[in-house]
Amino acid sequence: MKLIALISLVLFGYPWDSSAWHLGSASVAQPLRVRGIWAECEGVNATLSSRAKIEELFARSEKAGVNTVFLQVYRGNKAWYRSDIAEDSPYEDFFSREKVCPLRLAIDLAHKKGMQVHVWMNIFRVWGDRDAQIIRKLGRDAVIRDSRGRSLCDYSKAALPDSGYWLDPGDPKVRKYIISIIKEILERYPDIDGIHLDYVRYPFDEKGGVDFGYAERSVASFQKAHGFAPTRCSFSQRLVWDGWRRDQVTEFVKEAGAVTAARGKKLSAAVVPDEEKCQRITFQDWPLWVRTGLVDFVVPMNYSDKRRTAKKNTERSIRAAGTSEKVFIGLGAYKMLDSPGDLLAQIEDCRTLGVPGVVLFSYDNMTKRPELFSFLGKKAFGSSPARQRPGRI
């Protein structure tokens, strides 16, 4: 009977009921070196809204065996830390109530428990609206334009690509501004463990037919370098334009890596697993970043509740990177809240394929199923492994 139960566990995963918690655990001979979780600044749990919720984040992470927290503290130019550059009203609100900086509190709690904290930042995507503070500060010329020359500021919210306003990665003014924010974080919080980049790419149009990157300063910079306008070019010239846009994102990552490495910190990026789509549409050449050492690791966002699909995506990411050592797989735990066995199977597949780490998305959604944290600690990440510091990243 035990053998039958084990076979059913592997093939079908656990149903979400109380009996699931008492079945035999999967084999975890070699614990993952990095057991991470993304924690949002503004989510269903509002984790960064109080001291109690931040303390709960790290207590639950410890219970789950998590040893690396990717904490979102910069989004849409809003800062959950003390800043003279970004709009730090979230920090001010928190400090006025709790008399402590939310990021400072998180770092101290994590390090006491032997965990790492990597500052998660949304880079080129702007949340909110066209009157967001960062757009007012940098000017509407910094907002990306489509191939027809139309600014996203002129789009309706329903028509926005990737459901948001975007700054143009090809605009030197934009890149300089965001790099200044990274420097400020590193200077004011010198004991963070790393910087984690998200939305470090161009947007894409789900319906197809429209591409982006045609803001005036970007077009002028390209034309000065190559002698022709990207709006009127041949097929071969279009390839040059595409390469230039990839270079703009890569140049930003290079600059971010330089300031991060100068302070002995790690740089990572959340990336789209489909490297071909990245090459052709979002211009996020993350395999190059890995091969040339511009980042310490990438986290492909492998969000599928289908085990076979997730495994293929993991294999594809490893092939694209040319190594498994710098690939930590992001798993969509939010899609498997009612089937923890499926999540466990995906974690095991990552281990089998030689991936040194996984990162779960996201803490806020997982709070809907609080039992999941102890489940992970017992059956996926081992007993009390949070006190084991992450190995070499």
Order of alpha helices (4+ residues) and beta strands (2+ residues): alpha-beta-alpha-beta-beta-alpha-alpha-beta-beta-alpha-beta-alpha-beta-alpha-alpha-beta-alpha-beta-alpha-beta-alpha-beta-alpha-alpha
